[in-house]
């Protein structure tokens, strides 16, 4: 149980490797966190809008976790951390994002760690799948006024 919990918290650490499913889960989880933050801050502010310094918190939630998981995914492809810069370029960034989503990582251990598929138990895959599914369905599950 402890190793599965540590695998979850590894989403927040840029070192090591992460597979395609972990990458997608990190992106979806950040979307959930940012939507929840926007809703909470909007309700607390009374105006229903997120503005000022609170917007910085939402932007950090939206960009922080995907950046960390993208770095881990880049490591899984056997590339250096500096390749994260490619995601900022218009056409090259789209191509690189598609590579992160669809290209298989290196099957053997590389300088960044062991193959992440080896540590993925069936239970952990199901948990990540449920997190991703709930992330996608979240906008439809929220009450609308």
C-alpha positions in Angstrom: 0.0 0.0 0.0 2.8 2.4 0.8 4.5 2.0 -2.6 1.2 2.8 -4.4 0.8 6.0 -2.3 4.3 6.9 -3.0 3.6 6.4 -6.8 0.8 8.9 -6.5 3.0 11.5 -4.8 5.7 10.9 -7.5 3.3 12.8 -9.9 4.5 16.0 -8.0 8.2 15.3 -8.4 10.1 16.1 -11.6 12.7 13.4 -11.3 12.3 9.9 -12.6 10.0 8.6 -15.4 6.3 8.5 -16.0 4.4 6.6 -18.6 1.6 7.9 -20.9 -1.1 7.0 -18.5 0.6 8.9 -15.6 1.2 11.9 -17.9 -2.5 12.0 -18.9 -3.6 11.6 -15.3 -1.3 14.5 -14.2 -2.8 16.7 -16.9 -6.4 15.8 -16.0 -5.7 16.1 -12.2 -4.4 19.6 -12.7 -7.5 20.4 -14.7 -9.7 19.2 -11.8 -7.7 21.1 -9.2 -7.9 24.3 -11.2 -11.6 24.0 -11.9 -12.2 23.3 -8.2 -10.0 26.3 -7.2 -11.8 28.6 -9.6 -15.2 27.5 -8.2 -14.1 27.8 -4.6 -12.5 31.2 -5.1 -15.4 32.5 -7.1 -17.9 31.5 -4.4 -15.7 33.0 -1.6 -15.2 36.3 -3.5 -19.0 36.7 -3.9 -18.5 38.0 -7.5 -18.3 34.6 -9.0 -15.0 35.6 -10.7 -11.4 34.7 -10.1 -9.3 37.8 -10.3 -6.2 39.5 -8.9 -3.6 37.5 -7.0 -6.0 34.5 -6.8 -5.6 34.1 -10.5 -1.9 33.4 -10.0 -2.8 30.4 -7.7 -5.1 29.0 -10.4 -2.5 29.4 -13.1 0.1 27.7 -11.0 -2.4 24.8 -10.4 -3.0 24.6 -14.2 0.6 24.6 -15.2 2.5 23.1 -12.3 1.5 19.5 -12.3 1.4 19.1 -16.1 4.9 20.6 -16.3 6.2 18.1 -13.7 4.6 15.1 -15.4 5.8 16.3 -18.8 9.4 16.4 -17.5 8.9 12.8 -16.2 7.4 11.8 -19.5 10.3 13.3 -21.4 12.6 11.3 -19.2 10.7 8.2 -20.1 11.5 8.9 -23.8 15.2 9.1 -22.8 15.5 12.8 -23.5 17.0 15.5 -21.3 14.8 17.8 -19.2 15.6 20.8 -21.4 13.3 19.3 -24.1 10.4 20.8 -22.1 11.2 24.0 -24.0 9.9 22.5 -27.2 6.4 22.5 -25.7 6.5 26.3 -25.8 7.1 26.6 -29.5 4.0 26.7 -31.7 4.3 23.9 -34.3 7.1 22.0 -32.7 5.2 22.1 -29.4 2.1 20.5 -30.8 4.3 17.7 -32.4 6.2 17.2 -29.2 2.9 17.0 -27.2 1.6 14.3 -29.6 4.9 12.4 -29.0 4.4 12.6 -25.2 0.9 11.3 -25.6 1.4 8.5 -28.1 5.0 7.4 -28.3 6.1 4.5 -26.1 8.9 5.1 -23.7 12.1 3.2 -23.6 11.5 -0.4 -22.6 14.7 -0.7 -20.7 16.0 1.3 -17.8 17.7 4.6 -18.7 19.6 7.3 -16.9 16.4 8.6 -15.3 15.2 5.3 -13.8 13.5 2.0 -14.5 10.6 1.5 -17.0 7.5 2.9 -15.3 5.4 0.1 -16.8 7.1 -2.4 -14.5 5.8 -0.6 -11.3 2.3 -0.2 -12.5 0.1 -2.8 -10.7 -3.4 -3.5 -12.1 -4.9 -1.7 -9.1 -2.8 1.4 -9.7 -3.8 1.4 -13.4 -7.5 1.2 -12.4 -7.0 4.1 -9.9 -5.4 6.2 -12.5 -8.1 5.4 -15.1 -10.8 6.4 -12.6 -9.0 9.7 -11.8 -8.8 10.4 -15.5 -12.4 9.5 -16.1 -13.7 11.6 -13.3 -11.5 14.5 -14.5 -13.1 14.3 -17.9 -16.6 14.0 -16.5 -16.2 16.7 -13.8 -17.7 19.6 -15.8 -20.8 17.5 -16.4 -21.1 16.5 -12.7 -20.9 20.0 -11.3 -24.3 21.7 -10.5 -25.3 24.5 -12.8 -27.3 27.5 -11.6 
